[in-house]
Structures are given as structure tokens and as C-alpha cells.
Amino acid sequence: MKSAYEMTLTKVPEVTLLFWVIKIAATTLGETGGDAVSMSMNLGYLWGTAIFAGVFLIAVAVQIQAKGFHPWIYWTTIIATTTVGTTLADFADRSLGIGYAGGSTLLLLLLISSLALWHRTLGSVSVTSISSPRAEIFYWVTILFSQTLGTALGDWTADSAGLGYEGGALVFGSMLAVLVLAYYKTRISRTWLFWLAFILTRPLGAVLGDLLDKPLADGGLALSRYSATVALVVFIAACLLLFQHRASEKAH
């Protein structure tokens, strides 16, 4: 017999165009917000990671304890994963000296391992199966790895590959367009297309965030990290206030 918890709807939002718009805005906010704390405030990547990791743990605990889907709690937790992902990736790539390639490889292995263990344990990695505490834990750990990987990939593409922020945005935007085409034209698993898109929106947000706040000499627009972060917070809040948000229906 299923528990009351398992009889509820999933704890994640319905995947619509609005979902992806907010996700990209949240990942861009993660870049500007993470850089604002670690760089503009001069706290460094280690302290920035510690601060945002604390916020992430609190947000996840609140999300798991919630009895149903709450848009403000969910997206606060997503933003927490993007900010800690930014500072954690920068700490690994720069402070530990393993570089963008090393950091991206390590995080890719962690992400694949998380998805594999999740699938082996619960039999599915579909977002329509997020209706138990164990599934939620796997979900948020996987998202944390994907957000951190996305930061490293974005920096690697823009800096090491020499494509710059606009070039990086074009690359990842084009890859997302291919996934959209695959969604409508092929029978590829919707679950795997979702995770690929979820992963790719993070490096897109990373390069967009860097494009906004990096110096002109480095190819950015030199906007204030604080003002860019506030503008993105206002945009996300407006999306949550003005549009209806529904939980994804649980698969049967």
C-alpha cells in the first residue's frame, strides 16, 4: 500500500516553455550571483562555496519536507544549486589547479555515476517519478553535479576553446535547438532528452552571465554583477507571480 507521501503529485514543475525560460534565467543568475560573492565581495571561491552550500542544504531540506509542489521553494532550490555550482566549479578549476578540462571530466563522471546509481536504485530517472524522499535526494544531487559541470563547460568553451562568451552562447544555444528538434522529430527517450537539455542550459547560462558582467577587454559587457543579479531575480519573481505553475503529473 502506498504512503500518503507517494500518493501526492510529483514535487517538480511541469516541463513547459516557461520552465526552460526560468531555468536559463536561474542559471545565468547563478553565474552573476556566484561571482558577486566570490569575486566582487572578495570572499574567494572556498568561502563562496561554503556559503552557497549552506543555502543549498537548507533549501533542499525545506523542499523535501514540503507536502507538495511549491514554485517558490522549488526555484529557490534551483538557484541555490546554480550559485554553489558556480563557486564550486571555479574553486576546482582555478584554486585546485585541475583546469577546465580536468574539472569538466571529473564532474561528468560524477554526474553519470549519480544518474546510474539513481536508475539502479529506483528504476527510473524520470522527473515524473519524483514523489518520494529518496527520489528527491537523487534528483537534487544530480542537479547539483549538472549545474557544476555546466559552469566548468561554459568557462572551458569561452576561455580555453577561445570562442568567447558570444561564441559559447551560440554553441550551447545551437545544441539546445538540436535537442528541441529531436524532441519533435524522433523517438529518443524524453527522459534523456530532458536531462541533456537540463545540463546544456547551465553552460548557456554561465556564458550569458559572464557576457553580462565580465570586463569589456575580456569580451563582456562590464555590467555590475549586483545589478545583473537583482535584474534576474526580479525577472524570475515576475515569472512566478504572473504565470500559473503546476506540478508534473506522476507517471503510472
Secondary structure, DSSP 8 states (H G I E B T S, - for coil): ---HHHHS--SSB--SHHHHHHHHHHHHHHHHHHHIIIIIS--HHHHHHHHHHHHHHHHHHHHHHSSS--HHHHHHHHHHHHHHHHHHHHIIIIIS--HHHHHHHHHHHHHHHHHHHHHHHHS---GGG--SHHHHHHHHHHHHHHHHHHHHHHHIIIIIT--HHHHHHHHHHHHHHHHHHHHHH----HHHHHHHHHHHHHHHHHHHHHHHHS-GGGTS----HHHHHHHHHHHHHHHHHHS---B-----
